[in-house]
Amino acid sequence: MSKKETDRSRLVVESAVAKKNLIVMATAIIIFLIMATMAIVKWLVWQIYQPAELLFYIVILIALVRRVSGKYKYEIDSTCLRIAKHTVTGETVYEVPYQNIIGIYHYQPKLIGVIKFRRTYSLHSALDGREVWTLAYAVTGRQGKTEICRIYFKPGEDLLLELKAVMPDKVMVAEDVVIKKTITDD
């Protein structure tokens, strides 16, 4: 193993907490916690029972807590990009081999996209203040058919530059390049 491969296998980037995002998410959680408490008070004190309202607040609270509680670790290995998701319920590791990666491009929200992705994973914390990037990759499905999947993640500049050194024609490319590669490979 060369010196460069040794360096790559050690590059690990963890999700960071931005103060602005922490304030926004904490405020949202507190507001929905107060609203859920008020719904419980209405039920217990005034005997106004509205289960749909209480369920709505609880679901929103669970979604907000899930978005902020996850910690993510992005690691460059000699053969793959590894993303570890640490949550209260445990750890899940996603590995994407370099040869399966179609491209990594800047995230652009759209109503309808050109590519139909079979699976989409959001592997970044809402507290992380870095930019969101999209990792498009191909996997072989259950019936031997190639499926296109994507991961939304916040790798940071260091990890992107290191990945670009490994795969110069696939990292930090335009979305159009990924679309062309996907269409021509099918």
C-alpha positions as CSV (number, residue, x, y, z in Angstrom):
1,M,0.0,0.0,0.0
2,S,1.4,3.4,-1.0
3,K,1.6,6.4,1.3
4,K,-1.3,8.1,-0.5
5,E,-3.6,5.1,0.1
6,T,-2.6,5.0,3.7
7,D,-3.5,8.7,4.1
8,R,-6.9,8.1,2.3
9,S,-7.8,5.2,4.5
10,R,-7.4,7.5,7.6
11,L,-9.4,10.5,6.4
12,V,-12.5,10.7,8.6
13,V,-14.9,13.6,8.7
14,E,-17.6,13.9,11.4
15,S,-20.8,15.9,11.3
16,A,-20.4,19.3,12.8
17,V,-22.9,21.5,14.8
18,A,-23.5,25.0,13.5
19,K,-24.7,27.4,16.2
20,K,-27.3,28.9,13.9
21,N,-28.8,25.5,13.1
22,L,-28.8,24.5,16.8
23,I,-30.7,27.7,17.7
24,V,-33.3,27.1,15.0
25,M,-33.9,23.5,15.7
26,A,-34.0,24.0,19.5
27,T,-36.5,26.7,19.1
28,A,-38.7,24.5,16.9
29,I,-38.5,21.7,19.4
30,I,-39.4,23.9,22.3
31,I,-42.4,25.4,20.4
32,F,-43.8,22.0,19.5
33,L,-43.2,20.8,23.0
34,I,-45.2,23.7,24.4
35,M,-48.0,23.1,21.9
36,A,-48.1,19.4,22.8
37,T,-48.2,20.3,26.5
38,M,-51.1,22.7,25.9
39,A,-53.0,19.9,24.1
40,I,-52.5,17.6,27.1
41,V,-53.6,20.4,29.4
42,K,-56.8,21.0,27.3
43,W,-57.5,17.2,27.6
44,L,-56.9,16.8,31.3
45,V,-58.1,20.1,32.7
46,W,-60.8,21.3,30.2
47,Q,-61.9,17.8,29.0
48,I,-61.4,18.8,25.4
49,Y,-60.1,15.6,23.8
50,Q,-58.4,16.1,20.4
51,P,-56.3,13.1,19.7
52,A,-55.4,14.1,16.1
53,E,-53.9,17.4,17.4
54,L,-51.8,15.7,20.0
55,L,-50.7,13.0,17.6
56,F,-49.7,15.7,15.1
57,Y,-47.5,17.4,17.7
58,I,-45.9,14.2,18.8
59,V,-45.1,13.1,15.2
60,I,-43.5,16.5,14.5
61,L,-41.5,16.3,17.7
62,I,-40.2,12.8,16.9
63,A,-39.2,13.9,13.4
64,L,-37.4,17.0,14.7
65,V,-35.5,15.0,17.3
66,R,-34.5,12.3,14.8
67,R,-33.1,15.0,12.5
68,V,-30.9,16.5,15.2
69,S,-29.9,13.4,17.2
70,G,-28.0,11.6,14.5
71,K,-24.2,11.8,14.3
72,Y,-22.5,11.0,11.0
73,K,-19.0,9.9,10.2
74,Y,-17.7,10.0,6.6
75,E,-14.7,7.9,6.0
76,I,-12.5,7.4,2.9
77,D,-11.2,3.8,2.6
78,S,-8.9,2.4,0.0
79,T,-11.9,0.8,-1.8
80,C,-15.0,2.6,-0.7
81,L,-16.7,5.6,0.9
82,R,-18.1,4.6,4.3
83,I,-20.8,6.6,6.0
84,A,-21.6,5.6,9.6
85,K,-24.9,6.8,11.2
86,H,-25.0,6.9,15.0
87,T,-28.4,7.3,16.6
88,V,-30.0,6.5,19.9
89,T,-31.2,3.1,18.4
90,G,-27.8,2.1,17.3
91,E,-25.3,2.4,14.4
92,T,-25.8,1.8,10.7
93,V,-22.9,1.7,8.2
94,Y,-23.4,2.4,4.5
95,E,-20.5,1.5,2.2
96,V,-20.4,2.6,-1.4
97,P,-17.5,1.1,-3.5
98,Y,-15.7,3.6,-5.7
99,Q,-16.5,1.6,-8.9
100,N,-20.3,1.9,-8.2
101,I,-20.2,5.7,-7.8
102,I,-21.7,7.5,-10.8
103,G,-21.0,11.0,-9.5
104,I,-21.1,13.4,-6.6
105,Y,-22.8,16.7,-7.4
106,H,-24.1,19.7,-5.5
107,Y,-27.7,19.2,-4.2
108,Q,-30.4,21.1,-6.1
109,P,-34.0,20.7,-4.8
110,K,-36.4,19.8,-7.6
111,L,-40.0,18.7,-7.9
112,I,-39.4,16.3,-10.7
113,G,-36.0,15.0,-11.6
114,V,-34.7,13.4,-14.8
115,I,-33.2,10.3,-13.1
116,K,-35.5,7.9,-11.3
117,F,-33.7,6.9,-8.1
118,R,-34.7,3.6,-6.5
119,R,-33.6,4.6,-3.0
120,T,-32.7,7.8,-1.4
121,Y,-30.9,8.1,1.9
122,S,-30.6,11.4,3.9
123,L,-27.4,10.8,5.8
124,H,-26.7,14.2,7.4
125,S,-27.7,16.1,10.5
126,A,-29.9,19.1,10.4
127,L,-27.5,20.7,12.8
128,D,-24.6,20.5,10.3
129,G,-24.1,23.8,8.6
130,R,-22.2,22.6,5.6
131,E,-23.6,22.3,2.1
132,V,-25.6,19.2,1.0
133,W,-24.1,17.1,-1.8
134,T,-25.7,14.2,-3.6
135,L,-23.9,10.9,-4.1
136,A,-25.4,8.9,-7.1
137,Y,-24.4,5.3,-7.3
138,A,-25.5,2.0,-8.9
139,V,-26.2,-1.2,-7.1
140,T,-27.4,-4.6,-8.3
141,G,-30.9,-5.3,-7.2
142,R,-32.6,-8.5,-6.1
143,Q,-33.4,-9.7,-9.7
144,G,-30.0,-8.8,-11.0
145,K,-31.2,-5.5,-12.4
146,T,-29.1,-2.3,-11.9
147,E,-30.7,0.2,-9.6
148,I,-29.7,3.8,-9.2
149,C,-29.6,5.1,-5.7
150,R,-28.6,8.4,-4.0
151,I,-27.3,9.6,-0.7
152,Y,-27.7,13.2,0.5
153,F,-24.7,14.0,2.7
154,K,-22.6,17.0,4.0
155,P,-19.0,15.9,3.5
156,G,-17.1,19.2,3.8
157,E,-14.4,20.5,1.6
158,D,-11.6,18.3,2.8
159,L,-13.4,15.1,2.1
160,L,-14.6,16.3,-1.3
161,L,-11.1,17.2,-2.4
162,E,-9.7,13.9,-1.2
163,L,-12.5,12.0,-3.1
164,K,-11.7,14.2,-6.2
165,A,-8.1,12.9,-6.0
166,V,-9.4,9.3,-6.1
167,M,-12.1,9.9,-8.7
168,P,-11.3,13.1,-10.6
169,D,-14.1,12.7,-13.2
170,K,-16.8,11.8,-10.7
171,V,-16.5,14.2,-7.8
172,M,-17.8,17.8,-7.7
173,V,-19.3,17.5,-11.2
174,A,-22.4,19.0,-12.7
175,E,-25.7,17.1,-12.3
176,D,-25.9,17.0,-16.1
177,V,-22.8,14.8,-16.2
178,V,-24.3,12.3,-13.8
179,I,-27.6,12.3,-15.8
180,K,-25.6,11.6,-19.0
181,K,-23.6,8.8,-17.4
182,T,-26.8,7.2,-16.0
183,I,-28.7,7.3,-19.3
184,T,-25.8,6.0,-21.3
185,D,-25.1,3.1,-18.9
186,D,-28.7,1.8,-19.1
